[in-house]
């Protein structure tokens, strides 16, 4: 119990707690480093780096058997709430009511009836029974985000699958923020007989569920999760929170809809509406309520139909209604049928955020969302159903286009999945989006509430996926940051008014430059530049008063929930990158004198850091006179986090390339553990002993300082992403994929238990659709997008209308997804034997304004360059430097379906007589 208490104190920032943790871990770390079996680690690394499928394209991961137990797939719009579907195809956790608990809504399921001559079989479309509805024998699941597909297996005559998804269309935030689950059922008749099919959807009216009180305790995530899951607030159609509910069935333009409403006033916090939709089906029928599972089963089983009224009375206190929709059809031998449905919810007035518990205090004020953004687009449920009814085909088509484009890369499929699966975090309750446009981001999700409030910048500056795919979302979040800036330029690391964190302050500045690059013009930067300037100068005036580029001894708060002194390269590299990004933004704003000053400080900082922080193998910390939670000579996985940012923003190398490469290799050498059997992970574990993972810090010379961070020994997936991206940059392809594969292996759908740490995961792990750290669906995992950028060597500047590719993954035959300010598509590069290179930009959605494209060939020789748009030549000028080609042309707007092609024909070598060298001296 003592260890538990110490860890909670540590999270709250007590120096006493940190010193206790550090002393305990120091002795263990030194001991365990001395007994680690280096030969065993090397042998295991060899196995991992030669794992079958590591480098090949491979196939979709198929989750089956034991590898279904950990699946929690969140389905909902960005910031709308979600329903988490599990490995049994059960809608397990309902988080659509402005809630974050893990409750279950009964009587909500799908079923199929198959009549083959006189043989009738009925099954629930899940592997758990629902009363008399027997579940399917088994299933297999596959995912290409945002789609999760269940392929059911049973002795019924048909092959049936169910896809669950929510529209996900990069650059289109509105259509990616619809409060709904979409369903697509595909039924195939493989027999030579005619079959009669009925498909049933049952849904409980859950209006009133939002009234369930939050019961937060200090016992940790696992305790709170279990308490929430086990509450059983609803049994059948009864709950003490239900009253005055009513259902009705309507047909609107050929779509059958079950409407579910309550009796609260439209302005009430708990006002809500739901709707179940069966699209464009002339055979559809619906009932507003059914009385019990047996009578529903009997009617459905015998006739393939459902009988009942199309509206209900108002339910009594403690009760609600469950309604159903059904469709029936005949299938000929070999025929395939697709049925589309959707479940929509509308709870516009609820609150989200820190009001739910004490987390809010970290931000020194109220951090909460008022209502939901979707209510600003649709004023009531019927507006929402009308929009979905009219647009569901396009919504599905555009989501499918994203998925197809993203997954049609030739990167290994497991890696593409790993990048795509983390997008589930955007669908989880980690996000909320209120009616005033405020985007709230917990660090992750907890058992009954969020994990760590306030849009924590020292966590969220790692995240990249959200801003790369939805630049509008990135700019909105950045606006909120700068709206909260203090007069002296200090940025609260937790909104609305918390204290600063050095890494978060620099990360917000770097994020601002990213948001500028992902804008179509400089309008946004112009609006936020005064705040950016204030923030950069606050950092200088507080930590580098003499402007020599060397940080003062003053303690600096960090994402390790403690402070570091002096110059840790982790923070110094972020400072240097922020200076260079600020210089770029100042130039864009024609603030030339300020640009010169920041550029001068950056130049001095780079020189001093290079001289003082380099130990011959990697970058270290030069601490201040008084210690804090310093790592000193340790090999820190974040030691070059500023360089990681610089690589994504086109800021170039902050230090000599050979040193960056050496430091990255050192992190791989010392911090990646090919097994954790002899490694003490400290007070929180995120990997099991037989698994591999990257840890925060090691001390190769066994000189761990007494007050190092209590997190030093933990496994965080973000290190695998940041170091993986850096290894790709230096063409260390196999090493990069080896460490990235370790995370894929840990989160493979198999339920794992035996973890420790009350504020870590929930005591179990293995869900592929959102990594754990301090809670589930942890925001820092969105740093994985940097891996894709590194693999394709991508740089982009929207206001300057320029784009660059320099693929590290298979440059001879590369294909990958890319996204820009207003559109996205597929990039490919193919090098042919006849010294020709062909690059293609294929626009799949939105638009891309370009006037410059930069590419790299594999030869320094002169090449002839042709630029074509949809097969027509475009006049271009070419600036060639070694193997780098920069093409400039008149501004061109590429739209959906446009193909921009660059053909580089390299000058062939002169033929040489093979015998001409035979007489040369050796």
Secondary structure, DSSP 8 states (H G I E B T S, - for coil): -HHHHHHHHHHTT-HHHHHHHHHHHHHHHHHHHHH--HHHHHHHHHHHHT-TTSSS------B-GGGGTT-EEEES-TTS-EEEEETTS-EEEEE-SS--S----TT-EEEEEEEETTEEEEEESSSS-BTTB-B-SEEEEEEETTEEEEEEE-SSSEEEEEEEE----TT-TTTT---EEEEEEEEEE-SSS-EEEEEEEEEE--TTGGGS-----TT-HHHHHHHHHT----BTTB-TT--S-EEEEEEETTEEEEEEE-SS-TTSTT--EEEEEE-S-TT-EEES--S-HHHHHHHHHHHS-----SB-----TTB--EEEEEEEEEE-TT-EEEEEEEEEEE-TT-EEEGGGSGGGGGGTS--EEES-THHHH-SSHHHHHHHHHHHHHHHHHHHHHHHHHHHTSSS-HHHHHHHHHTTHHHHSTTEEE-TTS-EEE-SEE-SSSEES-S--HHHHTS--HHHHH-HHHHHHHHHHHHHT--TTS---SSTTT----HHHHHHHHHHHHHHHHTSSSSHHHHHHHHHHHHHHHHHHHHH-TT-SS---SS-EE-TTSSEE-SEEHHHHHHHHHHHHHHHHHHHHTT-HHHHHHHHHHHHHHHHHHHHHSB-SSSB-EE--SS-SS--TT-EETTTTHHHHHHHHHT---SS-HHHHHHHHHHHHHHHEES--TT---TT--SS-TTS-EEBSEE-TTS---TT--TTTT-B-HHHHHHHHHHHHHTT-HHHHHHHHHHHHHHTSS--EE----TTSSSSEE--SSS--SSSBS-GGGGGGHHHHHHHHT-EEETTTTEEE---SS-TTEEEEEEE-SSEEEEEEEEEETTTEEEEEEEEEEEEEEEEEEEEE-S--S-EEEEEEETTEE---EEEEETTEEEEEEEEEEEETT-EEEEEEEE-------GGGGTTS--
